[in-house]
Amino acid sequence: MLDRSLQDLINMIAELRDRGICCTSLHENLDTTTPGGRLACHDFAALAEFWNRYFPCSST
């Protein structure tokens, strides 16, 4: 399960990358092997963390 912590997600993706594993989302067209894909992934993770902290009642 992916946590809503930006740092946890960044660490998880870095660990996977070190093992030669990339993360790709076909639906959102994100690919963590590209600089743009990593930026978009970090942006989405930061928004999710913000949403979780400022609107805790709406998260499940």
C-alpha positions as a printed NumPy array, in Angstrom:
array([[  0.   ,   0.   ,   0.   ],
       [  1.258,   3.45 ,  -0.876],
       [  1.135,   5.775,   2.067],
       [  0.061,   9.394,   1.77 ],
       [  3.421,  10.573,   3.028],
       [  5.482,  12.248,   0.331],
       [  8.749,  11.154,   1.905],
       [  7.616,   7.503,   2.137],
       [  6.656,   7.494,  -1.548],
       [  9.915,   9.133,  -2.616],
       [ 11.911,   6.609,  -0.57 ],
       [  9.922,   3.683,  -1.982],
       [ 10.404,   4.795,  -5.583],
       [ 14.138,   5.407,  -4.989],
       [ 14.543,   1.944,  -3.459],
       [ 12.732,   0.344,  -6.394],
       [ 14.833,   2.359,  -8.876],
       [ 18.017,   1.157,  -7.116],
       [ 16.813,  -2.4  ,  -7.715],
       [ 16.193,  -1.674, -11.402],
       [ 12.4  ,  -1.515, -11.045],
       [ 10.497,   1.407, -12.537],
       [  6.983,   2.554, -11.716],
       [  4.639,   3.203, -14.599],
       [  0.992,   4.18 , -14.478],
       [ -0.7  ,   3.535, -17.779],
       [ -3.885,   5.376, -16.849],
       [ -2.134,   8.617, -15.86 ],
       [  0.718,   8.142, -18.37 ],
       [  3.389,   8.445, -15.653],
       [  6.768,   6.8  , -15.994],
       [  9.292,   7.241, -13.191],
       [ 12.189,   6.511, -15.549],
       [ 11.792,  10.001, -17.063],
       [ 12.415,  13.339, -15.339],
       [  8.891,  14.516, -16.202],
       [  7.368,  11.343, -14.82 ],
       [  9.272,  11.685, -11.555],
       [  8.202,  15.325, -11.262],
       [  4.539,  14.474, -11.858],
       [  4.717,  11.598,  -9.352],
       [  6.174,  13.907,  -6.7  ],
       [  3.547,  16.552,  -7.474],
       [  0.684,  14.068,  -7.073],
       [  2.205,  12.682,  -3.88 ],
       [  2.605,  16.193,  -2.432],
       [ -1.027,  16.997,  -3.25 ],
       [ -2.194,  13.735,  -1.664],
       [ -0.212,  14.462,   1.496],
       [ -1.594,  18.007,   1.629],
       [ -5.149,  16.75 ,   1.159],
       [ -4.71 ,  14.097,   3.836],
       [ -3.345,  16.562,   6.405],
       [ -5.773,  19.417,   5.802],
       [ -8.905,  17.383,   5.149],
       [ -8.449,  14.271,   7.323],
       [-12.158,  13.507,   7.6  ],
       [-12.563,  13.073,   3.857],
       [ -9.796,  10.47 ,   3.426],
       [-10.502,   6.762,   3.628]])
